[in-house]
Amino acid sequence: MARTFPKLPTLQATWAPIYLEPVLHSGEKITAGIAVTGSNGETMVVPTLSGKQLSCIYGEKDGGSLFRIVQLTLDSLSEHLKESPSILSWETPFSGMSLGQHHETVGDDLLAVAKIAMRFSASFSGHLTDGQHIVSADAIAVNAIEDDRWPKRIYEAVVSEKPEFEEYFNRTVAIFQGAPASKFDFFGKRYVSNFGRLIPSPRSLGRMRSSAKAKLWDLARLREAPGVKGNITALEFIIWRPRQDDMAYSEGEMKALGDTIFELQEAAKAENLKTVPVHTVAEASQRIILQEAA
């Protein structure tokens, strides 16, 4: 009988740790995150330190300050990787944060590579908590991937309940003659929506607000596209936001988030559109299903 060998991983990937130097110029470094890029163009940044851990080591005040620096640094790297697939071309925004040596490897997917990287370089990642339970390295990496898969997760949730809706996702429409076609996240027979996220960190919120406004503009102009007028009964922008009591963000950051959502809602209202904040994939998917069926 011929022996069957397991299939080897085919995804080529690069990963690197992001270091925190708690005491500047001391040389002491702690792995605060892992960045991974794949040959398929996918990227992810995984945190490996929690605010609780830093507060236990350095005290509530200093630990909290260090954690915010870590968060902002990882946000900066995430935004960089959306525009450039190169980890090495990123520049840290803070003294005391640095990029470690990069490693080339292969894996089944980014999640597999991230899990290996965390186990090799981040001793604290095995003891992260969500406030009540121990969070495994696997769960941390999964959450990081899911954050970057928001539109895909909505698609999966809707199609699992309504397979016939699959054709309505990621449709393109030429709004004006001769202009490039615009992509719409969901374009059904009666209902059209675009999706977005708002993360209250200072480095992310402005960029996400600009993206949200562009998606609102596309929805507003869609009414002018040939053959659309009269067929669509509702156009909405579905946007994820953290819950108001999310302890990961400061009072000031949550206020900035609230102001941004109000601004987007007013902009939508002026165009006879609606901005719908949600907290979960389930909320978003049920909204789409009910609106299309209305």
HELIX and SHEET records of a PDB file:
HELIX    1   1 GLY A   51  TYR A   58  1                                   8    
HELIX    2   2 GLU A   60  GLU A   83  1                                  24    
HELIX    3   3 LEU A  110  SER A  121  1                                  12    
HELIX    4   4 SER A  123  HIS A  127  5                                   5    
HELIX    5   5 ALA A  137  ASP A  148  1                                  12    
HELIX    6   6 TRP A  150  GLU A  161  1                                  12    
HELIX    7   7 PRO A  163  TYR A  168  5                                   6    
HELIX    8   8 PRO A  202  LEU A  222  1                                  21    
HELIX    9   9 GLU A  251  ALA A  270  1                                  20    
HELIX   10  10 VAL A  281  ALA A  293  1                                  13    
SHEET    1   A 4 THR A  43  PRO A  47  0                                        
SHEET    2   A 4 ILE A  30  GLY A  38 -1                                        
SHEET    3   A 4 LEU A  11  LEU A  20 -1                                        
SHEET    4   A 4 MET A  97  LEU A  99 -1                                        
SHEET    1   B 4 THR A  43  PRO A  47  0                                        
SHEET    2   B 4 ILE A  30  GLY A  38 -1                                        
SHEET    3   B 4 LEU A  11  LEU A  20 -1                                        
SHEET    4   B 4 HIS A 103  GLY A 107 -1                                        
SHEET    1   C 2 LEU A 128  THR A 129  0                                        
SHEET    2   C 2 ILE A 134  VAL A 135 -1                                        
SHEET    1   D 5 PHE A 169  VAL A 173  0                                        
SHEET    2   D 5 SER A 182  PHE A 187 -1                                        
SHEET    3   D 5 TYR A 191  ARG A 197 -1                                        
SHEET    4   D 5 ALA A 234  TRP A 240  1                                        
SHEET    5   D 5 LYS A 274  VAL A 278  1                                        
END                                                                             
